[in-house]
Amino acid sequence: MRVISAAIFLYLLFPLASWGIDKGDLKELDPAKANQVFDSIMAEVYYVKNARGGAQVAGFDEQRAQSKQPLAMREPLHFAVILYLNKDAAEQTAKEQSQQFNQTMKVKVSNLHLILKKQYTMLDKPLSTSFNNPDMVVFEDLSQAWVYPEYLMNDKTKEPYSTTIAGKKLVPAFFSREEAIAYQKKITTADQTYTRVGSDFRSFLKFIEERLETDAPVKLFGYQSEKLMAVLEQKG
């Protein structure tokens, strides 16, 4: 993404305890399996694009850039593109920044797995020091920056719930807690109940990695998971 932007300050927007997705979450993956893990994620992310055609970038002062604590990130950040799992959050941000900067901001979409693959190739790169070469950070939405994927556990067997889509057995997982709850209600019966199990994104990536060679690997769905499942079914 080409980046031309004025700085905004992310730490004014979110609580200090927020955990977003940044490249620090990717460090524990097995290099031989990393791409398989990323391909197990089916999610769109949304970002704000300014009138010049560049992605809007958040700038951080030097003190915050050198410390993980103020933002509670895995990695310190200096310049980063902010992406949202919830499209509504990106649209609200675009609206507010259009007024703030007196220019038309638009919302663009990208695939999260492609962004993660790109970030994985940059693990050994130093902290971004330029708007023209930013890092990235992903949040769920404006009110909850915390990214906490969940899957469903069979209360009898204590094993992850699995289903079959397009003839392939998989463990469905969800970025959206609301959609995880809705799916939980959908599959629950009088004789069979399920518990939602979640973790921070770094730990969840390891969970995905651990199940790659099982008969039911994980598929992590973004917002509008029902629609994404239908797309996966059609692709076969």
C-alpha positions as CSV (number, residue, x, y, z in Angstrom):
1,M,0.0,0.0,0.0
2,R,1.3,3.4,-0.9
3,V,1.3,5.6,2.1
4,I,0.9,9.4,2.2
5,S,-0.7,10.7,5.4
6,A,-0.7,13.0,8.3
7,A,0.0,11.4,11.7
8,I,-2.7,10.4,14.1
9,F,-2.1,9.1,17.6
10,L,-3.4,5.6,18.2
11,Y,-2.8,5.7,21.9
12,L,-5.6,8.4,22.3
13,L,-8.1,6.0,20.7
14,F,-7.7,2.8,22.6
15,P,-7.3,1.6,26.2
16,L,-3.8,0.8,27.4
17,A,-4.7,-2.8,27.9
18,S,-5.6,-3.3,24.3
19,W,-4.0,-6.2,22.4
20,G,-4.0,-5.7,18.6
21,I,-2.4,-7.9,16.0
22,D,1.1,-6.9,15.1
23,K,4.1,-8.8,13.7
24,G,5.3,-9.7,17.1
25,D,2.4,-12.2,17.3
26,L,4.0,-14.1,14.4
27,K,7.4,-14.8,15.9
28,E,6.7,-18.2,17.5
29,L,5.5,-19.9,14.3
30,D,7.4,-22.7,12.7
31,P,8.8,-21.2,9.4
32,A,8.0,-24.4,7.6
33,K,4.3,-24.1,8.6
34,A,3.7,-20.4,8.7
35,N,2.1,-20.0,5.3
36,Q,-0.2,-22.9,6.1
37,V,-1.3,-21.2,9.3
38,F,-1.9,-17.9,7.5
39,D,-3.9,-19.7,4.8
40,S,-6.1,-21.1,7.6
41,I,-7.4,-17.6,8.2
42,M,-10.3,-16.4,6.1
43,A,-10.9,-12.8,7.1
44,E,-11.2,-9.4,5.5
45,V,-9.7,-6.3,7.1
46,Y,-10.5,-2.7,6.4
47,Y,-8.4,0.4,6.4
48,V,-8.8,4.1,5.7
49,K,-7.4,5.5,2.4
50,N,-6.8,9.3,2.1
51,A,-7.6,11.6,-0.8
52,R,-4.0,11.2,-2.2
53,G,-4.6,7.5,-2.6
54,G,-2.4,6.3,0.3
55,A,-3.3,4.3,3.4
56,Q,-3.8,6.4,6.5
57,V,-0.9,5.9,8.9
58,A,-0.7,6.3,12.6
59,G,2.4,8.0,14.0
60,F,3.8,7.5,17.5
61,D,6.3,9.6,19.4
62,E,9.8,8.3,20.1
63,Q,9.1,7.5,23.7
64,R,6.0,5.3,22.9
65,A,7.8,3.8,19.9
66,Q,10.5,2.4,22.2
67,S,8.2,0.9,24.8
68,K,5.7,-1.9,24.5
69,Q,3.9,-0.8,27.7
70,P,1.9,2.3,26.7
71,L,0.1,0.4,23.9
72,A,0.4,-3.1,25.3
73,M,1.5,-4.4,21.9
74,R,3.7,-7.3,21.2
75,E,6.1,-5.0,19.3
76,P,6.8,-1.3,19.7
77,L,5.4,0.8,16.9
78,H,6.5,4.0,15.3
79,F,4.5,4.2,12.0
80,A,1.7,1.7,11.3
81,V,-1.3,1.3,9.1
82,I,-4.4,0.6,11.3
83,L,-6.7,-2.1,10.0
84,Y,-10.0,-3.2,11.5
85,L,-11.8,-6.6,11.4
86,N,-15.1,-4.7,11.7
87,K,-15.9,-2.7,8.6
88,D,-18.1,-0.4,10.6
89,A,-15.1,0.7,12.6
90,A,-13.2,1.6,9.5
91,E,-16.2,3.5,8.1
92,Q,-16.5,5.5,11.4
93,T,-12.8,6.3,11.4
94,A,-13.0,7.5,7.7
95,K,-15.9,9.7,8.6
96,E,-14.2,11.3,11.5
97,Q,-10.9,11.8,9.7
98,S,-12.6,13.3,6.7
99,Q,-13.9,16.0,9.0
100,Q,-10.6,16.3,10.9
101,F,-8.4,16.6,7.8
102,N,-10.9,18.3,5.5
103,Q,-10.5,15.7,2.8
104,T,-12.5,12.7,1.6
105,M,-11.4,9.4,3.2
106,K,-12.4,6.1,1.8
107,V,-12.5,2.6,3.2
108,K,-10.6,-0.1,1.4
109,V,-10.5,-3.9,2.0
110,S,-7.7,-6.4,2.0
111,N,-7.2,-10.1,3.0
112,L,-5.7,-10.6,6.4
113,H,-3.8,-13.7,5.5
114,L,-1.9,-11.9,2.8
115,I,-1.0,-9.1,5.1
116,L,0.2,-11.5,7.7
117,K,2.4,-13.3,5.1
118,K,3.9,-9.9,4.2
119,Q,4.5,-9.0,7.8
120,Y,6.1,-12.4,8.5
121,T,8.8,-11.6,5.9
122,M,9.6,-8.5,7.8
123,L,10.2,-10.0,11.2
124,D,13.9,-9.2,11.1
125,K,13.3,-5.7,9.9
126,P,13.9,-2.8,12.3
127,L,11.1,-0.6,13.6
128,S,9.5,1.5,10.9
129,T,10.8,5.1,10.8
130,S,9.0,6.3,7.7
131,F,5.4,6.9,6.6
132,N,6.4,5.4,3.3
133,N,7.3,2.0,4.9
134,P,4.9,1.5,7.8
135,D,4.3,-1.6,9.9
136,M,0.7,-2.7,10.5
137,V,-1.6,-3.3,13.5
138,V,-5.1,-4.9,13.4
139,F,-7.9,-4.2,15.8
140,E,-11.4,-5.6,16.1
141,D,-13.3,-2.4,16.2
142,L,-13.4,1.1,17.8
143,S,-14.8,0.0,21.1
144,Q,-12.7,-3.3,21.4
145,A,-9.2,-3.2,20.1
146,W,-8.6,-6.6,21.8
147,V,-8.4,-9.4,19.2
148,Y,-9.4,-12.7,20.9
149,P,-10.4,-15.5,18.5
150,E,-12.6,-18.3,19.8
151,Y,-13.6,-21.9,18.9
152,L,-16.1,-24.3,20.4
153,M,-15.3,-27.2,22.7
154,N,-17.5,-30.2,23.0
155,D,-18.5,-30.3,26.7
156,K,-18.6,-34.1,26.7
157,T,-15.4,-35.0,24.9
158,K,-13.5,-31.8,25.7
159,E,-12.4,-31.8,22.0
160,P,-12.8,-28.9,19.6
161,Y,-16.1,-28.9,17.7
162,S,-15.7,-29.8,14.1
163,T,-18.0,-29.6,11.0
164,T,-17.7,-30.4,7.3
165,I,-17.6,-27.7,4.7
166,A,-17.2,-28.5,1.0
167,G,-16.4,-32.1,2.0
168,K,-13.6,-31.1,4.3
169,K,-13.7,-31.6,8.1
170,L,-12.6,-28.5,10.0
171,V,-12.7,-26.7,13.3
172,P,-14.6,-23.4,12.8
173,A,-13.2,-20.5,14.8
174,F,-14.3,-16.8,15.0
175,F,-12.8,-13.4,15.4
176,S,-16.2,-12.0,16.3
177,R,-17.4,-13.0,19.8
178,E,-21.0,-12.2,18.8
179,E,-20.8,-14.6,15.9
180,A,-19.1,-17.3,18.0
181,I,-22.0,-17.0,20.5
182,A,-24.6,-17.2,17.6
183,Y,-22.9,-20.3,16.2
184,Q,-22.7,-21.8,19.7
185,K,-26.5,-21.4,20.1
186,K,-27.1,-22.8,16.6
187,I,-25.4,-26.1,17.3
188,T,-26.4,-26.6,20.9
189,T,-29.0,-29.2,21.7
190,A,-30.6,-30.5,24.8
191,D,-28.2,-33.4,24.7
192,Q,-25.1,-31.6,23.6
193,T,-23.6,-28.3,24.8
194,Y,-20.4,-26.4,23.9
195,T,-18.1,-24.0,25.6
196,R,-16.4,-21.1,23.8
197,V,-12.6,-21.2,24.2
198,G,-10.5,-18.3,23.2
199,S,-7.0,-16.8,23.5
200,D,-4.9,-13.9,22.4
201,F,-3.9,-14.0,18.7
202,R,-0.3,-15.3,19.2
203,S,-1.5,-18.3,21.2
204,F,-4.3,-18.9,18.7
205,L,-1.9,-19.1,15.8
206,K,0.0,-21.8,17.7
207,F,-3.3,-23.7,18.2
208,I,-3.9,-23.5,14.4
209,E,-0.4,-24.7,13.8
210,E,-0.8,-27.7,16.1
211,R,-3.9,-28.9,14.3
212,L,-2.6,-28.6,10.8
213,E,-1.9,-32.3,10.4
214,T,-5.0,-33.5,12.2
215,D,-8.2,-34.7,10.5
216,A,-9.9,-31.4,11.4
217,P,-7.6,-28.4,11.0
218,V,-8.8,-25.0,12.1
219,K,-10.4,-22.4,9.9
220,L,-10.5,-18.9,11.4
221,F,-13.3,-16.8,10.0
222,G,-13.5,-13.0,10.1
223,Y,-16.7,-10.9,10.4
224,Q,-19.7,-12.2,8.5
225,S,-18.5,-15.7,9.1
226,E,-21.8,-17.3,7.8
227,K,-21.2,-15.6,4.5
228,L,-17.5,-16.7,4.5
229,M,-18.5,-20.3,5.2
230,A,-20.9,-20.1,2.2
231,V,-18.1,-18.8,0.0
232,L,-15.8,-21.6,1.2
233,E,-18.6,-24.2,0.4
234,Q,-18.9,-22.8,-3.1
235,K,-15.2,-22.9,-3.7
236,G,-15.1,-26.6,-2.7
